[in-house]
Amino acid sequence: MKKTGELYAIYVNSHFMNKGAGSALQDNGLRYLREKGYKQATLWVLTSNTKTRKWCENKEWHSEGKTKTANMDGFQVHEMRYIIDLI
């Protein structure tokens, strides 16, 4: 039984922000996970990206308190994990 899937990333060019592009990407990704039988989804967000974190929270994602430090292109980034129920 599949339980938790992941949206790996939602990146939108700044010219298309606040025009529904991010919402469309999220909605299609979550629809796909539902069709595949997942009950929850996770999404890692940069801790410092308060705009995206607020967007996620407005879309019913909840921070579950898990964090990680990842290496990207030679520098460290700090991320926190968000989760959403798909049922």
Helices and strands as residue ranges (DSSP letters): E 4-6, G 14-16, H 21-35, E 40-46, H 50-58, E 62-72, E 75-85
